[in-house]
């Protein structure tokens, strides 16, 4: 169950009402890499295989799905095996995020080479579709929602952590054969460095959000040749860096 009902007291217009409120059912999910490295995340127990693939790519632990030898899921535990040689050169995973997981330090930024373009009217339409598909958020207000778009395919995932939500959609895109260099990610949340770096590692050229970028995110976007679209609300948005990817 992704949603649970809990007892609550609602105060509104001077009136006190005993009620049942819906909340998102988050759990601790453990990712174990090569029987030695263990990471815990607060997440919804959904699309865990996709999350594992997206996490490994986005945190620079593997370069492609071919580097992943196996993924086994046992309830809340994900056990993965990757080429052990990759762990010797991997960027050290040391930084915790607000969702309870662990993220890699940014040591190198490889620019994304892509001539992909998208019309601004499509982005405006997609942000509305993103909200419409956010069923858990609509019921509880307790999730972030992320989507990945490739051609006419649009996959949406929700989670309590914006990082996990984006890891899941990128993993979905990879496992569904999306050409990520001709795709874009659209989601609800700020765009700091630790989010923008995911786009460079997955080779996704555009990140769009209803929220704002930070200076650290903008700097990574410049180094990584990523186009950021922020404040995507109603009929407006701001485009940062490599604006020629957005058509008007």
N, C-alpha and C positions, 0 to 999 in steps of 0.2 A: 504494500500500500504506500503510495507516494504522499497521501494526505491523511492526517489524523484529526479527530475532533477532541478538544480539551475544554474543561470547564473554565468559564470566565465571567466577570461582572462587567457589563457595559454601562458607561455613564454618558448620557446624551441629553442635552437640553434640560438638565437638572433632574433627570429621571435615572434611577438605577435599575438595571435589568439583569437577571441571571440568564446566562446564555451558554451555548456551545459554539466555540470558534474553531475554524479550520486552520491547521498549521501544517507546514511542510514536514514530512518525515525524513529527517536527515540522519545518517548513520556514519560511523567511523569505518572507512574503507582502507584496507592495507594493501599497498603495492610492494611486492617482494621481487627484487631483481637479482637473478643468478644466485639465489639462496643466501645472499649476504647483505645486500642493501635493502633497507626497509623504509617505506614512507607511509605515513598515515594522513588521510584526508577526511574532512567532513563533507559528505556528498550524499546524493540520492542514489540508491542502489538500482541503477538503470544504465544500460549501455556501457557496461564496465570494460568490455573488450575494446570498444571504440575509444573509451577514455585512455586505456593503457597505450594504445597505438599513438593517439594524439599527444599524450604526455611525453612519451619517449622521444618523439620527433621534436616537440616544442621545447623540450628541455635539453636538446642537443645530445641526448644519450645514444641515439641512432641517427643515421642519415637517411635511411629509407626503410620501408617495411621488410625488405630482404634481409636486414640486419637482425630482425626479430626471429628467433628460432622457434619459440613456442609461447603460447599464452594459455594458462589454465585458471579457471575461476571456480572457487569454492565458497559459496555464499558471499561474505564481505571481503574475501582475500583473493587478490589477483597475483598469481605467480608467473613471472615472465623469465625467459632465458634469451639473452642477447649475446652476440659475438663478444667474448671476454676481452678481446684486444681493444674494443672501443672504450672500455672503462679506464684504460691506461692513459688515454688522451682526452677523455671527456672533461669539460669544464666542471669544476667542483660544485656539487650541489649543496649549498649552505644556507640559502636565504629562505626564511619562512614567509608564507603569505597569510592574508587574513582569513583564508578558508581552512587553515590548519594543515596545509600541505607544505612541500619544500620545493623551492625553485632554484635554478642554476644562476650563478653570477654571470654577468655579461662581460665576457672578455674580448670576443671578436664579433663583428657584424659583417656578414656577407651580403652585398647588394643583390636585390632581386631584379633579374632581367625579365621584363614582360612588357609587351605592347598592348596588353588588355585594356579595354575601355568600357565604360558603362554610362548610360544616360542618367542624368540626375533624377528624371521622372521615375525611373525604375527604383532608385534608392528610396525615394519618397514613398512609393507604393510598398516596397519591401518592409520598411520600418513599421508600417501599419499592419502588414501581414504577420510580422514578428510578434507584435503585441496581441493580435487576435489568436495566435497559436500558443500563447503563453498561458495554458490552462491552469497550471499550478499557481502561477503568479496572480492570476485573476481571482483565484479562490482564497489565497493566503497572503499575498503581498510579500512572500518570503523567499523569492528566487530571483536569480538573474536568468536572462534568456539570450541565447546565441543562435545564429543561423549561418549556414554556408550556402552560397548560390553558385551553381555551375550550369551554364546554358539555361534550360527551363526547369532544372531540378533545384529544390529548396528544402534543406533538412534543418529542422529546429530542435534544439535541446534546452532543457532548463536544469539549473542546479543552484544550490545555496552559495556556491563559490563561482564568481565570474570566470576564474581561471579554469575550473573543472568544466564549466559549460562550454568554453571555447575549445578546450582539449577534446571534448566529446564530439563537437561538430567537425573539427579537423580530422579526427580519427574516422568519423563516418564518411567524410569525403574521400579519404585515402582508401578505405575498405570498399567504397562504392565506385572506385575507378575514376574519380574526378581528376581533371587536369587542374591542379591547384594554381598554376601560373596563369590560368584563365578563369579564376574564381574570385570571389570576395567574401569576407566575413562581415556580418552585421550583428551588432549585439547591444545590450543595455549595460552601460558602465563606462567609467573613465578610461582614458587611453594613456597610461604611464608607460615607462620603458619596459617593465616586465610583461606587459601585454603586447606591445608593438613588436618586441623581439620574437614572439611566437610566429608572427607573420613572416619575418625574414627566414626563420629556420624551416618553416613549412613551405616557403616560396609563394605565399599569397600576397598579391600586389596591393590590395586595397582593404583597409579596415574602416568600417563605418559605424557610428554610434550616435545615440541621442544625447550623449554626454560630451564632456570636453576632453581635449588632450592636455597633458601636462608638458612642461618644458622638456623633461627627460624623455617622454614619449616622442615629442617632435624631433629631438636630436637623434634618437635611434631611427626614426622614419627617414631623416635626411641621409644618415649613413647607410641605411638599408634600402633606400630607393622605394619606400612604402608611401602610398597616398593615404592620408588620413581625412575622413569626413566626419566632422563633429557637429553637435547641435542640430542633428537631423530630426526636426520636429515640424509637423504641419507642412508648410510649403517653403521651408527654409533650411539651409545648412551652411557650414563653413568648410572650405576645402584647404588642406594644408599639404604642401610639398607635392611636386609632380602633378600639378592640377590638370595637365593635358589628358590624364586618364578619365576625367569626368567630362561628359558631353552635355552641352546645354542646348 
